[in-house]
Amino acid sequence: MYRRLIKPLRSQTAKDASAMTVGTAAGAILALGFFIIAARTLGPEKLGILFLATTASFMFADIFDVALNTSLVRFVAAEIRKKTGEEEKFLKFIFKLKLGIGIALLAIIGLLATPLSTVMFGRPIPEILLLIGLGTGFQLIFTFSIAHLQARKDFIRAAGGIVMLPGVRLLAILALLAGKRIETLSTLAVYFFSTPIAAATMLAVAPRSFFKAHGENQVARTLLKYNLPLTVGFAIAAVSSRIDNFILANLSGSQAVGYYAAAFRLFTPLQFLAGSLSTVFAPRFAGFERIQEVKTYLGKTILGISLMSLGLLAFLPFSRLLIQLFYGVDFLPSVSVLRILFLGFAVFLMQAPFTSVILYYLSKPRVFALVSGLQLILVVAANLVLIPRFQQNGAAIAFLITQLAGLAMLSLYALKKLQKVKQ
């Protein structure tokens, strides 16, 4: 019995997941440390501006970047397994595409900084939006190297990169703290200008032979056929998962955003973990050829994720203690938000196995896009109804409702399709 229980823990999947989990956990703790120092120094209102800026950067990155990283892992992992050498063409084409997107994004933000910042923050702050554009551009290159390593199943070095970026940011804010120079703009400056340091380092660490590849445009059609509908799905998901912050800022002000952000940011380790686990699942589901392999692996992932979700809910009774411990009494309105988000993120975790099956085994990015679109409609409607009445708690309730709907749609579709697949 003991051997049967311990055998899955010795598998390569478990080792890869462990490497990414440890690296992600360490990186998330460092990222949380940065945010806690900023929160205690800036206070709820200024923290709201900081959170909106970093959220905008993540949103832009997800819109233009996550689908490319997903496509990179899928195609490069598959080509490495086939031993065709085509992976180098995919890598070079995706790198060039990311570079072009970064330059275009910065140019667009430069032209529209004032009106765009007014819409996003409820007031014109163009200098912050320019920082967001620079940071997001460098983020595209940083995540390219991380996804490249993950596609090669080099999870140790990928995990090292995940730790390095928040580590650099934490050192930078500690330097600001020592010099008593922590303000909203200076904090955002060190946050975003830490990214090119990490990006350059990871480019140096990852294999660079793809730069010598020729004929990379030959894979463009194959890549874009898969990537474009996936981009639509991730873009909608990126907006739907973050639009609550901007609705909250416009309806209730930046202080309410600060209270919401304080609770939301405590789940940074969990968000990093979910993303990392997905990249561990991706090459497996992309490489399976028999349906029984898929079902067996899916069962293992559901069991593991379920245990993680239950472990998360065990912290729910300690919500008040956690807020006081990390942020102090100024953030007590965040306690009720945290309680609701514990439930929401437990559901959020459960979506990962089903999303991976749909994207990497069934190769149905359009389905993911459709589900994301329905979630966007739901989250906007829920926030517009709930925020005027419940402020930051309304945003948290809307998040929970949206995650429940997403889990229901993704799981039902994935399980139904797997039942129909022939052996």
URCOR-V692241 format. One line per field, one symbol per residue. ss: DSSP state (H for helix, E for strand, L for the rest). A space follows every 50 residues. Layout:
ss: ???
//
This chain:
ss: LHHHHHHHHHLHHHHHHHHHHHHHHHHHHHHHHHHHHHHHHHHHHHHHHH HHHHHHHHHHHHHHHHHHHHHHHHHHHHHHHHLLLLHHHHHHHHHHHHHH HHHHHHHHHHHHHHHHHHHHHLLLLHHHHHHHHHHHHHHHHHHHHHHHHH HLLLHHHHHHHHHHHHHHHHHHHHHHHHLLLLLHHHHHHHHHHLHHHHHH HHHHHLLLHHHHLLLHHHHHHHHHHHHHHHHHHHHHHHHHLLHHHHHHHH HHLHHHHHHHHHHHHLLHHHHHHHHHHHHHHHHHHHHLLLHHHHHHHHHH HHHHHHHHHHHHHLLHHHHHHHHHHHLLHHHLLHHHHHHHHHHHHHHHHH LHHHHHHHHHHLLLHHHHHHHHHHHHHHHHHHHHHHHHHHLHHHHHHHHH HHHHHHHHHHHHHHHHHHHHLLL
//
